[in-house]
Amino acid sequence: MPLNPKAPFIKIAVLENAFEAQFLSSMLAQYDIPHRVRSYHDTAYDGLFQFQNGWGEIFSPLEFRQQILDAIADIRSQAIDSHDDEPEN
């Protein structure tokens, strides 16, 4: 499917942390999926909005929405699975 260069970018999801944002961005770049990551960090408020609203958000054309949501779900499930392997205190 050819990419429409005029397709508007829409908000796809809220990202939980910088690791998730960097990993997701790397995955999407590998598959040539156009995207933008925007952090909620604001130096004037010292990151206050990141505690309230999540780390940031990802934007992409609508046609890539499901691929991105699937990738986020995979990243989050891997993070949960890795915590299951940790011994309990």
Rosetta blueprint (number, residue, H / E / L):
1 M L
2 P L
3 L L
4 N L
5 P L
6 K L
7 A L
8 P L
9 F E
10 I E
11 K E
12 I E
13 A E
14 V E
15 L E
16 E L
17 N L
18 A H
19 F H
20 E H
21 A H
22 Q H
23 F H
24 L H
25 S H
26 S H
27 M H
28 L H
29 A H
30 Q H
31 Y L
32 D L
33 I L
34 P L
35 H L
36 R E
37 V E
38 R E
39 S E
40 Y L
41 H L
42 D L
43 T H
44 A H
45 Y H
46 D L
47 G L
48 L H
49 F H
50 Q H
51 F H
52 Q H
53 N H
54 G L
55 W L
56 G E
57 E E
58 I E
59 F E
60 S E
61 P E
62 L H
63 E H
64 F H
65 R H
66 Q H
67 Q H
68 I H
69 L H
70 D H
71 A H
72 I H
73 A H
74 D H
75 I H
76 R H
77 S H
78 Q H
79 A H
80 I H
81 D H
82 S H
83 H H
84 D H
85 D L
86 E L
87 P L
88 E L
89 N L
